[in-house]
């Protein structure tokens, strides 16, 4: 196995579990998963939201959630068609979910080093 294949294999193993109490139903709280943010993810979001890392807007957080949220099987949890629904969600819920997707990234400076 080459190094790139090893990186790909390890990346797919590490997913964060995000429990969203606000999105509960009769079965309990909603659970979504997210793989760690990559340089490619940041690049993709910054094309639309130029100051994403230094001045994160609600729209940027929602685009991050649409990009990264997965169900238990690894399928996309949201599509662009879900954007209006997410735009009407509480800011505290959106910022909490997006914040958890950032995981261990502590600062803009830490992300820019990578």
ABEGO torsion letter per residue (X at the ends): XBAAAAAAAAAAABBBBBBBAAABBAAEBBBBBBBBBBAAAAAAAAAABAAAAABBBAAAAAAAAAAABBBAAGBBABBAAAAAAAAABBAAAAAAAAAAAAEABABAAAAAAX
